């Protein structure tokens, strides 16, 4: 039995891991003697499946074939020759698909032409041509969504070219200097037309103005006459435009505004819906909200004269229309007649010819139009033919399902404008990019609905906005975002609760263009991810300084492991890079069986150690000099850090009083809040919170019950909640070689929004890989951004509700998370449910707002908004499934399940998730053969990922897994963002010994080769090759025995295979092409993540290769299925 | 209605206390239901984000109210257990039989509570989970119905005994 060297030195607890993972490689190692390497793997991994498999024909073909490609290509022939080859089967199975291709191409042509024409058009007047187009095109194509996109694209172009210089500008100065945009303002071309009409309307409006003066004073809602309200706004606009001399932008408004109302009466059956609806919506639609709002005692200045609460609103004559018009705002003239039939949400439909073409350009500039067109884009799914993501994939036959490079996030089926504006999938992702209309439909799809958030991600381009009034919806408090609709210049409609709000005066001024009257061009409305500098309204106490407290274990065990040197060294190096300002404070506590404090008060000649041995009733020896200003006491701190590693070298103290030390830390931190970093190396054995060993080493590979996944005591949870209440987060570094009950200890970080790091069998010299990892993690940990006293609220469109949160935080309310600290590496997951049917809307939006105090003492709000279409058919739901997000959400849910119920339950639930969703999909597609296992293209990786999850440390059974390892993996699943989690679940495997020039990309003048992704199967490993496995936090480079000597010499820097050392963690800089390529590839992979991973070179006879081989999840192990077996197993259950 | 005779003796001792305790059970249930409802509907409250970060006076009052309501759980269990013991002493087999399932449920519920050092049933970290919240609310309504029905049943039994004696 072979083990990593670190294991050998450990006490008996861990000395006998009888894992069968170690056996598998042993077999492989034995087979290495065989010259026919490839063939020898096959019996190992594929012969036994064949015996279990129910379909013998497939099994024999497996046995007979030697080449992997043949294996799967042959099967169709053997199974049923009538079907023909794979391609034939697929194309014949779904003629729909081919027709989809056709229509797509046609579609594309049309779309591209319209775009090009719009590009060619220099000014807005040409846009009227685009309006003519829909009429024609709708006759030809059933899909009417894209023609309106064409005018939008003009707008979109203008936006992008404008915003690019702007972003940097804002970031740099926080002031909006006047940079004239590159796109010429075509408005000026248009001036004469607009102006003429303005005059004419003005005169008519002026005539009624006097009559309506009284209406201005709070009587509008009572009157409830559409024309009256309409003209009130007219009048208001007029007065503004006259006084402020902004007549030109306002002018089209005048014309546009009343027109929908008038037109609606002519085209819609209900005569008076439009304006009344808004009254109904405000007054009647949300009575409870309004009342709560008032009882809260917060006075909101209501500048608009419309009465909000008290008006008795006559019910609209046709309630459906009132509902229907909600998401759309006022009827914009872009809607097509054919559209109404298709979609339930029928907006008020004006007649196109009634509009003067010259006037139509203006509303296009409002994002409301974008929303409208995009809503059509969302609906267009119903019309369009089967898209690529629905292409059926026969999983048992199609072997090469992995994409060439990384799996991309699916793009929501929105119109191109909204797509451009939408939040980046890196920070905000939804499991279903097409939201089902009802909970019933969601239940039918058998896929979880939820969000995966990475809200505090490091961003390179983030618009930071300083403004005195942060514009938010008055009822649901949503921040203004790109997906709201501007009803007119002075009002916007919330896209989450559909309430109509006023645009504050300040918001009318656009600091980017230095122009007035363009609220839709403000950066808040042009970016779905913005950061706002919050005013003092958003703080009840002055922003706290950055406070860091380090709590270090100095018992014998800790000194033996030697982590203190690394921690102190890293701290010394990064002391100046700690995020903070001049107020930054720092403190140290060490503990063994007593708790030691360090007085670092400025003026002392050397640090003073104060020992408190009364651990049952811990107290602070001096209350004010333990946390000191980093800059004032820097010398003392440096002295302490230099002295600390050697202070305890001869300690005989083996006990660890973690609980009392944490209590002391809490007492020290509670006046300010901040971050506590705890380094612990063993089971806490003294004082409050002491723990006992709960793990039975003999049960590690048990297939039955895994116990003790939950905490043993609630001491740590209570402490975490206390900390959270005082805005203090506890980050746990567990560096232990023995069982330390992470399940209990982790609670202290889980509920205080901290993070957890675990270094099993850590030793500074015996385990250099872990030591290096600690060093790199610390560097990142100490220097990364940090947000203090944060809260995160997630809002979503009315009808959706949040079901459960996953991550490290304390849930304070149904949609509010309390985060004492927030760090850029924290991810969150949210399960959603659909409470009310979404039939009356075509778009849903999610908004996360993270309010935090930056390390510079600034209160900031980071807002992300995601917009997704709503669909009504099951096929569309499948078409929009985001398999990675689904898997990550399922992993989170499975962690919860395994803690609350049992691991076996969680595993069953994971398998059932695949079985149910695939069965549901196959039942929708009636033309598919039931005997095959078919998945939509969007979900083709689903079974593979679930299998990977079942073989992941957190959920595997039958393989020796230490309880702490398992619990740590579970903690990571809950708190890692999606990108990291996916690498953890399904690592990327590349072959790197033959990096060729083809398929390279250039990054910063560096050629980065892009080798294709390999399947995670030993069949892909050849003894002639070298492979790199990217597991997120660690890179393995596996070298085959017969690997090319040139490669070893050039890349690894050793003359031959035998001379490569067992532990190698760096690639030397050799002046050779292959070395350069490999290094540039590795560093490119490293650059793509925040945490720089450790590299480990593994030779074939290296004991560490068990680590490598356990990630080859497509292969069979003694305890788990191979991928093919797993598929057959699923197929059996699906067909049942 | 022979079984009520024995109850007669019991109620004779202090009928007022009995009904008052039953009223307490009902009212504690109601308070608890309200508490869960407040927890659940909290998000409808459009208070500014700053207020939610640092609780205002009103908010603190509300949180306290919720906490008090949730603390009523243990007394409720004890009182119910006391009822059952009394019914046992009075050999009220029918009434005891009616109450046994609830007693068993209470015992099970307390055994399977989350890990905590102090007495209590609800864990602040999981109570906001939608499933658990919904479960607790449903449980509250069911128990309220049960207590109300049994209140009238006891009242009826008491009056019957008083009248017939």
HADDOCK unambig.tbl for C-alpha pairs under 7 A between the chains (distance, minus, plus):
assign (segid A and resid 289 and name CA) (segid B and resid 44 and name CA) 6.63 0.50 0.50
assign (segid A and resid 292 and name CA) (segid B and resid 45 and name CA) 6.22 0.50 0.50
assign (segid A and resid 293 and name CA) (segid B and resid 46 and name CA) 6.09 0.50 0.50
assign (segid A and resid 296 and name CA) (segid B and resid 47 and name CA) 6.88 0.50 0.50
assign (segid A and resid 475 and name CA) (segid B and resid 46 and name CA) 6.17 0.50 0.50
assign (segid A and resid 476 and name CA) (segid B and resid 46 and name CA) 5.83 0.50 0.50
assign (segid A and resid 477 and name CA) (segid B and resid 46 and name CA) 6.39 0.50 0.50
assign (segid A and resid 537 and name CA) (segid B and resid 50 and name CA) 6.57 0.50 0.50
assign (segid A and resid 538 and name CA) (segid B and resid 49 and name CA) 6.70 0.50 0.50
assign (segid A and resid 538 and name CA) (segid B and resid 50 and name CA) 4.39 0.50 0.50
assign (segid A and resid 539 and name CA) (segid B and resid 50 and name CA) 5.60 0.50 0.50
assign (segid A and resid 540 and name CA) (segid B and resid 50 and name CA) 6.85 0.50 0.50
assign (segid A and resid 540 and name CA) (segid B and resid 54 and name CA) 6.43 0.50 0.50
assign (segid A and resid 713 and name CA) (segid B and resid 115 and name CA) 6.34 0.50 0.50
assign (segid A and resid 713 and name CA) (segid B and resid 116 and name CA) 6.55 0.50 0.50
assign (segid A and resid 714 and name CA) (segid B and resid 115 and name CA) 6.03 0.50 0.50
assign (segid A and resid 714 and name CA) (segid B and resid 116 and name CA) 5.00 0.50 0.50
assign (segid A and resid 714 and name CA) (segid B and resid 117 and name CA) 6.21 0.50 0.50
assign (segid A and resid 791 and name CA) (segid B and resid 53 and name CA) 6.66 0.50 0.50
assign (segid A and resid 803 and name CA) (segid B and resid 129 and name CA) 6.73 0.50 0.50
assign (segid A and resid 803 and name CA) (segid B and resid 130 and name CA) 5.06 0.50 0.50
assign (segid A and resid 804 and name CA) (segid B and resid 129 and name CA) 5.38 0.50 0.50
assign (segid A and resid 804 and name CA) (segid B and resid 130 and name CA) 6.11 0.50 0.50
assign (segid A and resid 810 and name CA) (segid B and resid 125 and name CA) 6.36 0.50 0.50
assign (segid A and resid 811 and name CA) (segid B and resid 125 and name CA) 6.62 0.50 0.50
assign (segid A and resid 811 and name CA) (segid B and resid 128 and name CA) 6.56 0.50 0.50
assign (segid A and resid 813 and name CA) (segid B and resid 39 and name CA) 6.96 0.50 0.50
assign (segid A and resid 813 and name CA) (segid B and resid 42 and name CA) 6.41 0.50 0.50
assign (segid A and resid 813 and name CA) (segid B and resid 43 and name CA) 6.59 0.50 0.50
assign (segid A and resid 813 and name CA) (segid B and resid 128 and name CA) 6.79 0.50 0.50
assign (segid A and resid 814 and name CA) (segid B and resid 40 and name CA) 6.40 0.50 0.50
assign (segid A and resid 814 and name CA) (segid B and resid 42 and name CA) 6.87 0.50 0.50
assign (segid A and resid 814 and name CA) (segid B and resid 43 and name CA) 5.92 0.50 0.50
assign (segid A and resid 814 and name CA) (segid B and resid 128 and name CA) 6.22 0.50 0.50
assign (segid A and resid 815 and name CA) (segid B and resid 43 and name CA) 6.35 0.50 0.50
